[in-house]
Amino acid sequence: MLRLRTAKSIPRNVISTLHRSTTVSAETPLLPPSPQSPSLAANLHSPSIRLLRSFTVCSVSRNTVTNQSPSLFRRFCSDESGTSWTEEVEYLDESGSVIHSGKGIRSVEPGVDDHVMVGGLKKPLMNASAVAKIVEVVQRWKWGPELETHLDKLQFLPNMVHVKQSLKIVEDVDAGLSLFRWVKKQPWYVPCDECYVVLFDGLNKGKDFEGIQKLFEEMVQDSGRSHHHHSLGAYNQVIQYLAKAEKLEVAFCCFKKAQDCGCKIDTQTYNNLMMLFLNKGLPYKAFEIYESMEKTDSLLDGSTYELIIPSLAKSGRLDAAFKLFQQMKERKLRPSFSVFASLVDSMGKAGRLDTSMKVYMEMQGYGHRPSATMFVSLIDSYAKAGKLDTALRLWDEMKSSGFRPNFGLYTMIIESHAKSGKLEVAMSVFKDMEKAGFLPTPSTYSCLLEMHAGSGQVDSAMKIYNSMTNAGLRPGLSSYISLLTLLANKRLVDVAGKILLEMKAMGYSVDVCASDVLMIYIKDASVDLALKWLRFMGSSGIKTNNFIIRQLFESCMKNGLYDSARPLLETLVHSAGKVDLVLYTSILAHLVRCQDEDKERQLMSILSTTKHKAHAFMCGLFTGPEQRKQPVLTFVREFYQGIDYELEEGAARYFVNVLLNYLVLMGQINRARCVWKVAYENKLFPKAIVFDQHIAWSLDVRNLSVGAALIAVVHTLHRFRKRMLYYGVVPRRIKLVTGPTLKIVIAQMLSSVESPFEVSKVVLRAPGDSVMEWFKKPIVQQFLLNEIPSRADILMHKLNVMFPSSAPELRSMFPPKPIMSSKSF
């Protein structure tokens, strides 16, 4: 048998091993030596050589030699051209004798060449054979270094076509990934979109989404290195797989990376992503993707329209939803019922009733039948918008369509009509609701009760109240208040008391409600009913507050019911209620007008019951100096020094007006002058007297009572007389600003002593020189120093007729403010 060896010494055991393990195939033959060696040529045609050629030829392959000895591989490796051997080759016969030696030529190198040699001819390697060989290796070794080693030993140079076809055949995903990663290390590797598509498809079938994510990252890096964009297949396929698997965050991350890489996202990918976000309840992210989609030529598909239009509508983006709705119809896509329902509902709730009704009518044109929910939505929208006629028409249409109105719809129709004042329609629907077997809610009862009560319909309100209590429902606080207010306004005290006790039995706090009813009677000037209600409250253990007691007391005083007023005042005093200067002054004002001795005694007793310090001042003012142990002026000054003018300035001014009325009527002119002087000193009337140098002196009494005005005129003219006579200062004119009310009273008083003052609309004026001459008359001096020449009955008439603003009945029913303006009096 023919053997070969190199010119150098080769161990026989290595040669025999090579002979046993490797044979030269037709694809990788050893070419015979050149014909320049005739002896070898002759021997090659010998029978033994022919037998050898017909049987086998031993050759040394690069890989086998490498496994035996690295040094041996170097002897058999090819030169740089890859076409000849670098070592001498010896051809041996069976006995080991050298037949021929020379350089051998090899035209094919495994893993480098893409062809095979058939004799002396190059023949292209068949793709099917190459793919079969790659698949065989991959399926046998699967993964790891052994796979890569055997792939390196392939006796041909693979290309990307072989790889793509091999990946499609290999069913094991891990094996396919191992093959692909080996391919990426090869210098002939070219990025291939189809390879990634095949691998992603295999990973998706195996639900290996982490593997998809890792391979996606490799693809992004691969794309960045090679500047090759996997535009339509791989990127879109990954995003679609992840979106369908509901891997929200990973899918959106891959979507963003694909956009950053400049890859074109197709329509299906956009739709899958939007469906994912919409199904996850994240419409705003879906809208973000939709906005990026609008910038491309991609269009929504039918299923995405069905999802995004309702989501846009429910999120309030009605214009965008309606635009897509119109676009959907233009593309000849048939909107489903859910699209119509979402638009009708959202447009109605947003107040766009015309658009809502238009879509509703269009829906019927498409053959869709309105649902009960849609009817409820439409009726609710129109009812809340106040378009009750349309709501009632839809209500009838709903019933004619075979739908039975539900509990909530009955309630809404009843309450909306009741609140709008259409009580007849509300009661009609209310009766239908009871016939249909629905028990109205407390809110429905309350609404009907309150509306009937507000309209003054006592009988209807009581019927609804009785129906509500018979049904075992508890009326709300607002219902009780409305009913009690109605009964109070109708002066049905006994019925109101019965309802109040039932309210108390229900566990409500009734003190405030009872006080409100009492206040209604007080404001209505129904003092007898107010006293009756107060007695009922007391017998039922219901309390009221001091403010209402005070209001009722003042009402009793106004109506002359002094016997009923005194117990109220005692209650107010004993409950630590504050009897302030305003209340005391109002009682004093009643005393000023009283012309009956018995009632005067009652009023004096009421004044004493107040226990106010002003009453002690009044008592001391009418005693003699021996009992007071000080002059009147000093006594008055001490009282007014104890007043807090920051809080009670208005009350003190009111007290001065009423007190001066009383003192004038009692003929106590000197005491009245002392009170006026102290009041002016304490600046209770700061702008009453004005000295404008030598031009004009004036006195303004417009804010004073009749008695206070008379005392102020006399006292101030006395001051003017002293200045003019003693100091010789004479102004051009003197004015008395009276206003229309006091003008006649003061003019009549001054005319009795022939005064030079002329009466105009609101002012009495005179020249300074004329007044100077008038002051020199003895009668004027006597007039200014002693008393006012007018009888008490005339002055009383003036108080009641010409100056009614001091009457207590004109005062407000509300609590006095801490600081009151002078205009209040």
C-alpha positions in Angstrom: 0.0 0.0 0.0 1.3 3.5 -0.9 2.4 5.5 2.1 3.8 9.1 2.3 6.0 10.9 4.6 8.0 14.1 4.7 11.6 14.4 3.9 12.3 14.7 7.6 12.0 11.8 9.9 8.4 11.0 10.9 7.7 8.4 13.5 6.1 5.2 12.2 3.4 5.2 14.8 2.2 8.7 13.7 2.3 7.6 10.0 0.2 4.5 10.8 -2.2 6.5 12.8 -2.7 9.0 10.0 -3.2 6.1 7.6 -5.9 4.5 9.8 -7.8 7.8 10.5 -7.7 9.8 7.3 -8.3 9.0 3.7 -8.2 11.3 0.8 -11.6 11.9 -0.6 -12.6 13.2 -4.0 -13.0 16.6 -2.6 -9.5 17.0 -1.1 -7.1 14.8 -3.3 -3.4 14.8 -3.2 -2.2 15.6 -6.7 0.5 13.2 -8.0 4.0 14.6 -8.5 5.0 16.2 -11.7 5.7 14.0 -14.8 9.3 15.2 -14.8 10.0 12.1 -12.6 9.7 9.2 -15.1 10.6 6.5 -12.6 7.7 7.5 -10.4 5.4 7.8 -13.4 6.3 4.4 -14.5 5.8 3.0 -11.1 2.5 4.7 -10.7 1.2 2.7 -13.7 2.3 -0.6 -12.1 -0.4 -3.0 -10.9 0.3 -2.3 -7.3 -0.1 1.4 -7.9 -3.3 1.0 -9.9 -4.6 -1.1 -7.1 -3.7 1.7 -4.7 -5.4 4.3 -6.9 -8.5 2.1 -7.1 -8.6 1.5 -3.4 -7.4 4.5 -1.3 -4.8 7.2 -1.0 -3.7 8.2 2.4 -3.4 12.0 3.0 -2.7 14.1 6.0 -5.4 16.7 6.8 -4.5 19.8 8.7 -6.9 19.2 11.5 -5.9 15.6 12.1 -2.3 16.4 12.2 -3.0 19.2 14.6 -4.7 16.8 17.0 -1.6 14.6 17.0 1.2 17.2 17.2 1.3 20.9 16.7 4.8 20.6 15.2 3.5 18.1 12.7 0.8 20.6 11.7 3.4 23.2 10.8 5.1 20.8 8.4 1.9 20.2 6.5 0.4 23.7 6.5 0.1 25.5 3.3 2.1 28.5 2.2 0.7 32.0 1.8 -0.9 31.3 -1.6 -2.7 28.2 -0.1 -1.8 26.2 -3.2 1.3 24.2 -2.3 2.9 22.3 0.5 5.8 23.8 2.4 7.5 20.4 3.2 8.8 17.6 1.0 6.4 14.7 0.5 7.7 11.1 0.1 5.6 8.4 -1.5 6.3 4.9 0.0 5.3 1.5 -1.2 4.1 -1.3 1.1 7.6 -2.2 2.1 8.4 1.4 3.1 10.7 2.1 0.2 10.6 5.6 -1.2 9.0 5.7 -4.6 9.2 9.4 -5.2 9.7 12.6 -3.2 8.7 16.2 -4.1 6.5 19.1 -3.2 2.8 18.3 -3.2 0.1 20.8 -4.4 -3.3 21.2 -2.7 -5.9 23.3 -4.5 -8.6 23.2 -1.7 -8.1 24.2 2.0 -11.0 23.4 4.4 -12.7 26.4 6.0 -11.1 28.8 3.4 -12.1 27.6 0.0 -15.7 27.7 -1.4 -15.2 24.9 -3.9 -14.1 21.3 -4.3 -11.8 19.6 -6.7 -13.0 16.8 -9.0 -9.8 15.5 -10.5 -8.1 18.7 -11.7 -11.4 20.7 -12.0 -12.9 23.1 -9.5 -16.5 22.5 -8.7 -18.7 24.9 -6.7 -20.0 23.5 -3.4 -23.7 22.8 -3.5 -25.7 24.9 -1.0 -27.8 22.0 0.0 -24.7 20.0 0.9 -23.2 22.9 2.9 -26.5 23.5 4.8 -26.9 19.8 5.5 -23.4 19.6 6.8 -23.9 22.7 9.1 -27.2 21.4 10.3 -25.6 18.0 11.0 -22.9 19.5 13.1 -25.2 21.9 15.0 -27.8 19.2 15.8 -25.1 16.9 17.0 -23.0 19.2 19.2 -25.8 21.8 20.1 -23.7 24.4 21.8 -20.4 25.2 23.5 -16.8 25.0 22.5 -17.2 21.6 20.9 -19.7 23.0 18.5 -17.5 25.9 17.6 -14.5 23.5 17.2 -16.4 21.3 14.7 -17.7 24.4 12.9 -14.1 25.6 12.5 -13.3 22.2 11.0 -15.8 22.5 8.1 -14.0 21.7 4.9 -15.6 24.6 3.1 -16.2 28.3 3.6 -19.8 29.0 4.7 -21.7 32.2 3.7 -24.8 34.0 5.1 -27.1 32.1 2.7 -26.0 28.8 4.3 -26.5 30.3 7.8 -30.0 31.6 7.0 -31.1 28.2 5.6 -29.5 26.4 8.5 -31.2 28.5 11.1 -34.6 27.8 9.5 -33.9 24.0 9.7 -32.5 23.9 13.2 -35.4 23.5 15.6 -33.5 23.9 18.8 -33.4 27.6 19.6 -30.4 27.4 21.8 -28.5 25.5 19.1 -29.5 28.1 16.5 -28.3 30.9 18.8 -25.0 29.2 19.3 -24.6 28.8 15.6 -25.5 32.5 15.1 -23.0 33.7 17.7 -20.3 31.6 16.1 -21.1 33.1 12.7 -20.9 36.7 14.2 -17.3 36.0 15.1 -16.3 35.1 11.5 -14.7 37.7 9.2 -17.2 36.9 6.5 -20.2 37.7 8.7 -22.6 40.3 7.3 -25.6 41.6 9.4 -28.7 39.8 8.2 -32.3 40.8 9.1 -33.7 37.4 8.2 -31.4 35.6 10.7 -32.7 37.8 13.5 -36.3 37.2 12.4 -35.8 33.4 12.5 -34.2 33.6 15.9 -36.8 35.9 17.4 -39.6 33.7 16.0 -38.1 30.7 17.7 -37.6 32.5 21.0 -41.2 33.7 20.9 -42.5 30.2 20.3 -40.6 29.2 23.4 -41.9 32.2 25.4 -38.3 33.1 26.1 -38.9 36.9 26.4 -35.7 37.5 28.3 -33.9 35.8 25.5 -35.7 38.1 23.0 -34.6 41.1 25.0 -31.0 40.0 25.1 -30.9 39.2 21.4 -32.6 42.6 20.7 -29.8 44.4 22.6 -27.2 42.4 20.5 -29.1 43.5 17.4 -29.0 47.1 18.4 -25.3 46.9 19.1 -24.7 45.0 15.9 -26.7 47.7 14.0 -24.6 50.4 15.6 -21.3 48.8 14.7 -22.2 48.0 11.1 -24.4 51.0 10.5 -26.9 48.5 9.1 -30.6 49.2 10.0 -32.9 46.2 10.5 -35.8 48.3 9.3 -38.9 46.3 8.7 -38.5 42.8 10.0 -36.6 42.2 13.2 -37.3 45.4 15.2 -41.0 45.4 14.4 -41.2 41.6 15.1 -39.7 42.0 18.5 -42.0 44.8 19.5 -45.0 42.9 18.3 -44.1 39.8 20.1 -43.5 41.7 23.4 -46.7 43.7 23.0 -48.8 40.6 22.4 -47.2 39.0 25.4 -48.2 42.1 27.4 -44.6 42.9 28.3 -45.4 46.6 28.5 -42.2 48.2 29.8 -39.9 46.0 27.7 -42.0 46.6 24.6 -42.1 50.3 25.0 -38.3 50.4 25.7 -37.7 48.4 22.5 -40.0 50.8 20.7 -38.0 53.8 21.8 -34.7 52.2 20.9 -36.0 51.3 17.5 -37.0 54.9 17.0 -33.6 56.1 18.2 -31.9 53.8 15.7 -33.9 55.4 12.9 -35.9 52.2 12.1 -39.2 52.5 10.4 -42.0 51.2 12.6 -44.8 49.6 10.7 -48.6 49.9 11.1 -49.0 46.6 12.9 -46.4 47.5 15.5 -48.1 50.8 16.2 -51.4 49.1 16.6 -50.1 46.4 18.8 -48.5 48.9 21.1 -51.5 51.1 21.4 -53.7 48.1 22.1 -51.3 47.0 24.8 -51.4 50.4 26.6 -55.1 50.8 26.2 -55.8 47.4 27.6 -53.5 48.2 30.6 -55.5 51.3 31.3 -52.8 53.8 30.2 -54.6 55.8 27.5 -52.2 58.7 27.6 -49.2 56.5 26.6 -51.3 55.1 23.8 -52.1 58.7 22.7 -48.4 59.5 22.8 -47.7 56.6 20.4 -50.6 57.6 18.3 -49.2 61.2 18.0 -45.8 59.7 16.9 -47.7 57.5 14.4 -49.4 60.5 12.9 -46.1 61.8 11.8 -45.6 58.8 9.6 -47.8 57.4 6.9 -49.1 54.6 9.1 -52.8 54.2 9.6 -54.8 52.6 12.4 -56.5 49.3 11.7 -60.1 48.5 12.6 -59.4 46.9 16.0 -57.2 49.8 17.1 -59.9 52.3 16.1 -62.3 50.3 18.3 -60.0 50.7 21.2 -58.6 54.2 20.9 -61.8 56.1 20.0 -63.5 55.1 23.3 -60.3 55.8 25.2 -59.9 59.2 23.7 -63.6 60.0 24.4 -63.5 58.8 28.0 -60.3 60.8 28.7 -62.0 64.0 27.5 -60.1 64.4 24.1 -63.4 64.6 22.3 -62.1 66.4 19.2 -59.4 63.8 18.6 -61.9 61.0 19.1 -64.5 62.5 16.8 -61.8 63.1 14.1 -60.8 59.4 14.2 -64.4 58.5 14.1 -64.8 60.5 10.9 -61.6 59.1 9.5 -62.8 55.6 10.3 -66.0 56.2 8.2 -64.0 57.7 5.4 -61.9 54.5 5.2 -65.1 52.5 4.8 -64.7 50.9 8.2 -67.9 50.1 10.1 -67.8 51.5 13.6 -69.0 49.1 16.2 -71.6 49.8 18.9 -68.9 50.5 21.5 -67.5 53.3 19.4 -70.9 54.9 19.1 -71.8 54.4 22.7 -68.5 56.0 24.0 -69.0 59.0 21.8 -72.7 59.5 22.7 -71.9 59.1 26.4 -68.8 61.4 26.5 -70.3 64.1 24.3 -73.4 64.2 26.4 -71.5 64.4 29.7 -69.3 67.2 28.2 -72.4 69.2 27.4 -72.1 68.8 23.6 -75.6 67.6 23.3 -76.1 68.4 19.6 -73.1 66.2 18.7 -74.2 63.5 21.0 -77.7 63.4 19.5 -76.1 63.5 15.9 -74.0 60.4 16.7 -77.0 58.7 18.3 -79.1 59.2 15.1 -76.2 58.1 12.9 -75.8 55.0 15.0 -79.3 54.0 14.3 -78.6 54.6 10.6 -75.9 52.0 10.8 -78.4 49.5 12.2 -77.3 49.5 15.8 -80.0 49.4 18.4 -79.6 51.7 21.4 -78.9 50.0 24.7 -80.4 50.7 28.0 -77.1 52.2 29.2 -77.1 54.6 26.2 -80.6 55.7 26.9 -79.7 56.3 30.6 -76.6 58.3 29.5 -78.6 60.5 27.1 -81.4 61.1 29.5 -79.0 61.9 32.3 -77.1 64.4 30.1 -80.2 66.2 28.9 -81.7 66.2 32.4 -78.6 67.8 33.9 -78.5 70.3 31.1 -82.1 71.4 32.0 -83.5 70.2 28.7 -86.2 68.2 30.3 -88.5 68.0 27.3 -85.9 66.1 25.3 -85.1 63.9 28.3 -88.7 63.0 28.7 -89.0 62.2 25.0 -86.0 59.9 25.3 -87.6 58.4 28.4 -90.7 57.5 26.4 -88.6 56.2 23.5 -86.7 54.0 25.9 -89.9 52.5 27.3 -91.3 52.0 23.8 -88.1 50.2 22.8 -88.9 47.6 25.4 -86.5 48.7 28.1 -87.6 49.0 31.7 -86.3 52.1 33.4 -84.1 51.2 36.3 -84.1 52.5 39.8 -81.5 55.2 39.2 -83.2 56.5 36.1 -86.5 56.9 37.9 -84.7 58.8 40.6 -82.9 61.1 38.2 -86.1 61.9 36.2 -88.1 62.6 39.4 -85.4 64.8 41.0 -84.6 66.7 37.9 -88.2 67.6 37.3 -88.8 68.4 41.0 -85.8 70.7 41.2 -86.9 72.5 38.1 -90.4 73.1 39.6 -92.2 70.7 37.4 -93.8 69.0 40.4 -96.7 67.5 38.4 -94.5 65.5 36.1 -92.2 64.5 39.0 -95.2 63.2 41.0 -96.5 61.3 38.0 -93.2 59.6 37.5 -93.0 59.0 41.2 -96.3 57.1 41.2 -95.1 55.1 38.2 -91.9 54.2 40.1 -94.0 52.9 43.0 -96.2 50.9 40.6 -93.1 49.4 39.0 -92.1 48.0 42.4 -89.2 50.3 43.1 -88.8 51.8 46.6 -87.8 55.4 46.2 -84.6 56.4 47.9 -84.5 58.9 50.8 -83.0 61.4 48.4 -86.0 61.1 46.1 -88.4 61.6 48.9 -86.4 64.5 50.3 -86.2 66.2 46.9 -90.0 65.9 46.4 -90.7 66.9 50.0 -88.3 69.9 49.9 -89.6 71.1 46.5 -93.3 70.9 47.6 -92.4 72.6 50.8 -90.6 75.3 49.0 -93.6 75.9 46.8 -95.9 76.2 49.8 -97.9 73.0 49.1 -98.5 71.8 52.7 -100.9 68.9 51.8 -98.5 67.4 49.2 -95.5 67.8 51.4 -97.2 66.1 54.3 -98.4 63.2 52.1 -94.8 62.6 50.9 -93.6 62.8 54.5 -96.1 60.3 55.7 -95.4 58.0 52.7 -91.7 58.2 53.5 -92.1 57.3 57.2 -94.6 54.5 56.4 -92.0 53.0 54.1 -89.6 52.9 57.0 -87.3 55.5 55.6 -85.7 58.1 57.8 -86.0 61.7 56.5 -82.9 63.7 56.3 -82.1 66.8 58.3 -82.7 69.0 55.3 -86.2 67.4 54.7 -87.2 68.1 58.3 -85.9 71.7 58.1 -87.9 72.3 54.9 -91.1 70.8 56.3 -90.8 72.7 59.6 -90.1 75.9 57.8 -93.2 75.4 55.7 -95.4 74.6 58.7 -94.0 77.6 60.5 -94.7 79.9 57.6 -98.2 78.5 57.5 -98.6 79.1 61.2 -99.4 75.4 61.9 -97.8 75.4 65.3 -99.3 72.1 66.5 -98.3 70.2 63.4 -94.8 71.7 63.5 -94.5 70.6 67.2 -95.5 67.0 66.3 -93.0 66.9 63.5 -90.3 68.3 65.8 -90.9 65.6 68.4 -90.7 62.9 65.7 -87.5 64.4 64.5 -86.2 64.3 68.1 -87.3 60.7 68.3 -85.2 59.9 65.2 -82.1 61.0 67.0 -81.6 64.4 65.5 -80.6 67.4 67.6 -83.6 69.7 67.4 -82.4 72.8 69.3 -81.3 74.6 66.2 -84.4 73.7 64.2 -86.7 74.7 67.0 -84.9 78.0 67.3 -85.2 78.6 63.6 -88.9 78.1 63.8 -89.1 80.5 66.7 -87.1 83.1 64.7 -89.6 82.7 61.8 -92.5 83.7 64.1 -90.5 86.6 65.5 -89.6 88.0 62.1 -93.2 87.5 61.1 -94.3 89.7 64.1 -96.4 86.7 65.3 -95.4 87.3 68.9 -98.3 85.2 70.4 -97.2 82.2 68.2 -93.6 82.8 69.2 -94.4 82.8 72.9 -96.6 79.7 72.4 -93.7 77.9 70.5 -91.3 79.0 73.2 -93.5 77.5 75.9 -93.7 74.3 73.8 -89.9 74.2 73.6 -89.6 74.6 77.4 -92.0 71.8 78.1 -90.2 69.5 75.6 -86.8 70.2 77.1 -85.6 72.0 74.0 -83.3 75.0 74.6 -82.8 78.1 72.5 -80.0 80.7 72.5 -79.8 84.2 74.1 -79.9 86.0 70.8 -83.3 84.6 70.0 -84.5 85.3 73.5 -83.4 88.9 73.1 -85.1 89.2 69.7 -88.3 87.8 71.2 -88.0 90.2 74.2 -87.6 93.2 71.8 -90.7 92.0 69.8 -92.7 91.9 73.1 -91.5 95.4 74.0 -92.4 96.7 70.6 -95.9 95.2 70.9 -96.4 96.5 74.5 -96.4 93.0 76.0 -94.4 94.0 79.0 -95.7 91.2 81.2 -94.3 88.7 78.7 -91.2 90.6 78.1 -90.0 90.7 81.8 -89.7 86.9 82.2 -87.7 86.8 78.9 -85.4 89.4 80.2 -85.0 87.6 83.5 -84.1 84.4 81.5 -81.6 86.4 79.6 -80.0 87.8 82.7 -79.9 84.5 84.6 -78.4 82.6 81.7 -75.4 84.9 81.8 -76.7 86.7 78.7 -75.2 90.1 78.3 -77.6 93.0 78.6 -75.6 95.6 76.8 -76.0 99.4 76.6 -78.0 99.1 73.4 -80.6 96.9 74.9 -80.9 99.1 78.0 -81.2 102.2 75.8 -84.0 100.5 73.7 -86.0 99.9 76.9 -85.4 103.6 78.0 -86.7 104.7 74.5 -89.9 102.8 75.3 -90.2 104.7 78.6 -89.8 108.0 76.8 -92.9 107.2 74.7 -94.9 105.7 77.4 -98.0 107.8 78.5 -99.6 105.3 80.8 -98.5 105.3 84.5 -99.0 101.5 85.0 -96.9 100.8 81.9 -94.3 103.3 83.1 -94.0 101.3 86.4 -93.6 98.1 84.3 -90.9 99.7 82.2 -89.1 101.0 85.3 -89.2 97.5 86.7 -87.8 96.1 83.4 -85.0 98.7 83.5 -84.2 97.6 87.0 -84.2 93.9 86.0 -81.4 94.6 83.5 -78.9 95.3 86.3 -77.0 97.4 83.9 -74.6 100.1 85.2 -76.5 102.6 83.1 -79.5 102.1 85.3 -77.5 102.9 88.4 -76.3 106.0 86.5 -79.9 107.0 85.8 -80.9 106.6 89.4 -78.0 108.7 90.6 -78.6 111.4 88.0 -82.1 112.1 89.5 -80.9 112.2 93.1 -79.7 115.3 94.9 -76.1 116.3 95.3 -76.2 115.4 99.0 -77.0 111.8 98.1 -74.5 111.7 95.2 -71.9 113.5 97.2 -70.6 115.1 94.0 -71.8 117.6 91.4 -73.8 116.5 88.4 -71.1 117.3 85.9 -68.5 115.3 87.8 -70.9 112.4 88.2 -71.7 112.3 84.4 -68.0 112.5 83.6 -67.2 109.5 85.8 -69.9 107.4 84.1 -68.7 108.2 80.6 -65.1 107.5 81.6 -66.1 103.9 82.3 -67.3 103.3 78.7 -65.1 101.4 76.3 -65.3 103.7 73.3 -63.6 101.3 71.0 -66.4 98.8 71.4 -69.3 100.9 72.6 -68.9 104.2 70.8 -72.1 103.7 68.8 -74.0 102.5 71.8 -72.9 105.4 73.9 -74.0 107.8 71.1 -77.4 106.1 71.0 -77.7 106.3 74.8 -76.9 110.1 74.8 -79.7 110.7 72.2 -82.3 108.8 74.1 -81.2 110.0 77.5 -81.4 113.7 76.4 -84.9 113.0 75.0 -85.9 111.7 78.5 -84.2 114.5 80.4 -85.9 117.2 78.2 -89.3 115.6 78.7 -88.6 115.4 82.5 -87.6 119.1 82.4 -84.1 118.4 83.6 -82.4 121.0 81.4 -79.3 121.5 83.5 -78.7 117.8 83.8 -79.3 117.5 80.0 -76.7 120.2 79.4 -74.2 118.4 81.5 -74.7 115.2 79.6 -74.3 117.0 76.2 -71.2 118.8 77.4 -69.6 115.5 78.5 -70.6 113.8 75.3 -69.0 116.5 73.3 -65.9 116.4 75.4 -65.6 112.6 74.8 -65.9 113.3 71.0 -69.1 111.3 70.6 -70.1 114.0 68.1 -66.7 115.3 66.9 -68.0 117.2 63.9 -71.0 118.8 65.4 -69.4 122.2 66.2 -67.1 123.9 63.6 -65.3 127.2 64.1 -64.0 128.5 60.7 -62.0 131.4 62.1 -63.8 134.7 61.3 -65.8 133.3 58.3 -68.4 131.0 59.7 -69.4 129.1 62.8 -71.7 126.1 62.5 -73.5 123.5 64.5 -74.6 120.2 62.8 -77.5 118.4 64.6 -78.6 116.1 61.8 -77.5 113.0 63.7 -79.2 113.9 67.0 -82.5 113.1 68.5 -85.0 115.9 69.1 -84.1 116.4 72.7 -80.4 116.2 72.0 -80.8 118.7 69.1 -82.6 121.2 71.3 -80.1 120.9 74.1 -77.2 121.1 71.6 -78.6 124.3 70.0 -79.1 126.1 73.3 -75.8 125.0 74.7 -73.8 125.9 71.6 -75.5 129.3 71.1 -74.6 130.0 74.7 -70.9 129.2 73.8 -71.1 131.3 70.7 -72.5 134.2 72.8 -69.7 134.1 75.3 -67.1 134.1 72.5 -68.7 137.0 70.7 -69.5 139.2 73.8 -66.5 138.5 76.0 -63.8 138.1 73.3 -65.2 140.3 70.6 -64.8 137.7 67.9 -67.7 138.0 65.4 -67.8 135.7 62.3 -69.4 136.6 59.1 -72.3 134.2 59.5 -73.6 131.4 61.8 -75.2 128.2 60.5 -77.4 125.6 62.2 -77.4 122.5 60.0 -80.6 120.7 60.9 -81.7 118.7 58.0 -85.3 118.5 56.9 -86.5 116.6 60.0 -85.4 118.9 62.8 -85.7 122.2 60.9 -89.2 123.0 62.0 -88.7 122.1 65.7 -85.6 124.2 66.1 -87.0 127.1 64.0 -90.2 127.2 66.2 -88.0 127.2 69.4 -85.9 130.1 68.2 -88.8 132.1 66.8 -90.2 132.4 70.3 -87.3 134.7 71.2 -87.3 136.6 67.8 -84.1 135.1 66.5 -82.5 136.4 63.3 -82.0 133.0 61.8 -83.6 132.4 58.4 -84.9 129.0 57.5 -83.8 127.4 54.2 -84.1 123.8 53.0 -81.8 122.1 55.6 -80.0 125.1 57.3 -80.8 127.9 59.6 -78.4 130.8 59.0 -77.9 134.3 60.1 -75.2 137.1 59.7 -72.7 137.3 62.5 -73.5 141.0 63.3 -77.3 140.3 63.5 -76.6 137.4 65.9 -74.3 139.7 67.9 -77.2 142.2 68.4 -79.6 139.4 69.2 -77.3 138.0 71.9 -77.4 141.4 73.7 -81.1 141.1 74.4 -82.0 140.2 78.0 -84.7 137.7 76.9 -82.1 135.8 74.9 -79.7 135.6 77.9 -82.6 134.3 80.0 -83.5 131.8 77.3 -80.0 130.4 76.9 -79.4 130.2 80.7 -82.6 128.9 82.1 -85.1 126.5 80.3 -86.6 125.7 76.9 -90.1 127.4 76.7 -92.0 124.3 75.4 -94.5 122.0 77.1 -93.8 118.4 77.5 -96.9 117.3 75.5 -95.9 119.3 72.5 -92.3 117.9 72.7 -93.8 114.4 73.0 -95.8 115.0 69.8 -92.7 116.2 68.0 -90.8 113.1 69.1 -93.4 110.7 67.7 -94.3 112.6 64.5 -91.4 114.7 63.4 -88.4 112.6 64.5 -89.4 108.9 64.3 -85.9 107.7 63.8 -85.4 107.4 67.5 -88.3 105.0 67.8 -87.0 101.5 68.9 -89.3 99.6 66.5 -87.2 100.9 63.5 -84.1 99.2 64.9 -82.8 96.1 63.2 -83.7 92.6 64.4 -80.1 91.5 64.1 -77.5 91.8 66.9 -75.8 95.2 67.1 -72.3 95.6 65.8 -69.6 96.4 68.4 -68.9 99.8 66.7 -72.0 101.4 65.3 -72.2 104.4 63.0 -74.0 107.5 63.9 -76.4 107.1 61.0 -78.0 104.1 62.7 -79.6 106.5 65.2 
